Amino acid sequence: MLALFGVGLTLITGNGRWDAVGTACIGVLLVAIAFILAIETRSLLLGESARAEDVAAIEAALLGEGVTSVIHLRTLHLGPEELLVAAKIEVPPAETAAEVAHAIDAAERRIRAAVPIASLIYLEPDLRRAPGVGVQPGSPR
């Protein structure tokens, strides 16, 4: 519409400045659209975490069969409808590898049921230890 306006007025009046005005208006429109898109997608580009309600739902879903607590939890939007979940979870110390694998599979199902956009889920089983216990000298904490 802006190009039609500029070219139309140029043909009607014979003044080429109207074409320049139409072109300038198109440029301003493109800059405005780029600014709006930058604001809308900024959080995705910078690594937006899940909403607080989703984090609470994920944390609640993690607890259950074979998972006694959540040691730490991180979420990251990979796209508007795609969420990455990474968590270190506490498992009972007497669990076998098969029981831990079963507990992780069940926890993943509970998370996907609670927050369907959680498409990538990485769970690390661990035992809860006192701070500094089991850390080798010189290793990162």
Secondary structure by P-SEA (a helix, b strand, c coil): caaaaaaaaaaacccaaaaaaaaaaaaaaaaaaaaaaaaaaccccccccccaaaaaaaaaaacccccccccbbbbbbccccbbbbbbbccccccccaaaaaaaaaaaaaaaaaacccccbbbbbbbccccccccccccccc
